C-alpha cells in the first residue's frame, strides 16, 4: 500500500463483509480506531488491534456511522480499554445515550449490537486529529442520514465509510423507510468529487485509487435506483438476508424464513414495495435468488452461507 501514499501511522485492517474495515492510527500522542466491525467478530477485532498495539492502549474510538457492522465491536473495545474515548456522529447521540435499539434499527433489522457509551460527537465542518494529521469531518448523508466521512488534504486520503465503494455504495436505507434520500447520495458523491481524493479507504473492500470512472460507476448505479426504486428495495432485501447468513452461516431454512418474516424491516419493505406477494413466498423467492447467484446454498432442510 506504500504506492498509495497513505499517511504515516495509518493501518487498514480489511475485514470480511460481516464487519466493516477498521482503520487504526498510531500517533505519538494517542492511538485511534475508526469503526469496530460487527459484534460476532469482536474477538477478532480485539486480536487485530492488540497485535498492532502490543505495548500501548487504544485511546480513541471513532464511528463513521452507527450501523451494526461499523459499531458492533464498540462494547468489547470499551471493556478491553476502560479509558477509551468514543466519538460518534451527532444525529443519533440521544438514542445511544438512552440506548434505544429500535430507533438505532438493530431490533427492526434483526441485527445485533451490544450497548455502548460515547463521550463526544463528531461535528461536520470541523477537524479531528487522527495520527499525525488533521482530518476534515464531512457530513455524508445517503446510505445513512447521519454518516460522516474523513478527508486528509495533505495525502488526499478519504475514509469514505459506505458513501463510496470501488463499485458503488451502501444500501440507501432511508429510501426503504419512505424517506427521500437518493438526492442525498448524489450530493455526497458531488462532495467527494470536489474533494478529489487520491486514495479511498472504503467501509468494505480493498483500498483503491480514486478516479472519475469510480465515481461514474456509483452515479450510474444511483441513476438506475432512482429510475427503479423497486430494484433498489429488492437488492436491499437480499443484502439484509445475506448479512444474516454471514452471521448464522448455517440454519434450518424454516427457522431462517421465520426469522425474516418476523423481522420488522422486511415487512416494512415488503408492504411498501411488494405488497402483492405474501411474506413467506417473498422470502423464499429472495433466498432462491441468493442461491442462484452463488451467495447461499441449500443442503436438505438447511440454508448455508456461500
C-alpha positions, 0 to 999 in steps of 0.5 A, a space after each residue: 500500500 506504500 504506492 498509495 501514499 497513505 499517511 504515516 501511522 495509518 493501518 487498514 485492517 480489511 475485514 470480511 463483509 460481516 464487519 466493516 474495515 477498521 482503520 487504526 492510527 498510531 500517533 505519538 500522542 494517542 492511538 485511534 480506531 475508526 469503526 469496530 466491525 460487527 459484534 460476532 467478530 469482536 474477538 477478532 477485532 480485539 486480536 487485530 488491534 492488540 497485535 498492532 498495539 502490543 505495548 500501548 492502549 487504544 485511546 480513541 474510538 471513532 464511528 463513521 456511522 452507527 450501523 451494526 457492522 461499523 459499531 458492533 465491536 464498540 462494547 468489547 473495545 470499551 471493556 478491553 480499554 476502560 479509558 477509551 474515548 468514543 466519538 460518534 456522529 451527532 444525529 443519533 447521540 440521544 438514542 445511544 445515550 438512552 440506548 434505544 435499539 429500535 430507533 438505532 434499527 438493530 431490533 427492526 433489522 434483526 441485527 445485533 449490537 451490544 450497548 455502548 457509551 460515547 463521550 463526544 460527537 463528531 461535528 461536520 465542518 470541523 477537524 479531528 486529529 487522527 495520527 499525525 494529521 488533521 482530518 476534515 469531518 464531512 457530513 455524508 448523508 445517503 446510505 445513512 442520514 447521519 454518516 460522516 466521512 474523513 478527508 486528509 488534504 495533505 495525502 488526499 486520503 478519504 475514509 469514505 465509510 459506505 458513501 463510496 465503494 470501488 463499485 458503488 455504495 451502501 444500501 440507501 436505507 432511508 429510501 426503504 423507510 419512505 424517506 427521500 434520500 437518493 438526492 442525498 447520495 448524489 450530493 455526497 458523491 458531488 462532495 467527494 468529487 470536489 474533494 478529489 481524493 487520491 486514495 479511498 479507504 472504503 467501509 468494505 473492500 480493498 483500498 483503491 485509487 480514486 478516479 472519475 470512472 469510480 465515481 461514474 460507476 456509483 452515479 450510474 448505479 444511483 441513476 438506475 435506483 432512482 429510475 427503479 426504486 423497486 430494484 433498489 428495495 429488492 437488492 436491499 432485501 437480499 443484502 439484509 438476508 445475506 448479512 444474516 447468513 454471514 452471521 448464522 452461516 448455517 440454519 434450518 431454512 424454516 427457522 431462517 424464513 421465520 426469522 425474516 418474516 418476523 423481522 420488522 424491516 422486511 415487512 416494512 419493505 415488503 408492504 411498501 414495495 411488494 405488497 402483492 406477494 405474501 411474506 413467506 413466498 417473498 422470502 423464499 423467492 429472495 433466498 432462491 435468488 441468493 442461491 442462484 447467484 452463488 451467495 447461499 446454498 441449500 443442503 436438505 432442510 438447511 440454508 448455508 452461507 456461500 
